[in-house]
């Protein structure tokens, strides 16, 4: 009972932590890099 509860809590914490890390990492970095890297370069190159 104690072992199962401990495993359950640890699993939930790890999943929650990984979910937060994945959301912040993938959700923030990917759109930022995709929007900030190609758009200014291409827009500057095309307009100039």
Helices and strands as residue ranges (DSSP letters): H 2-22, I 23-29, H 30-47
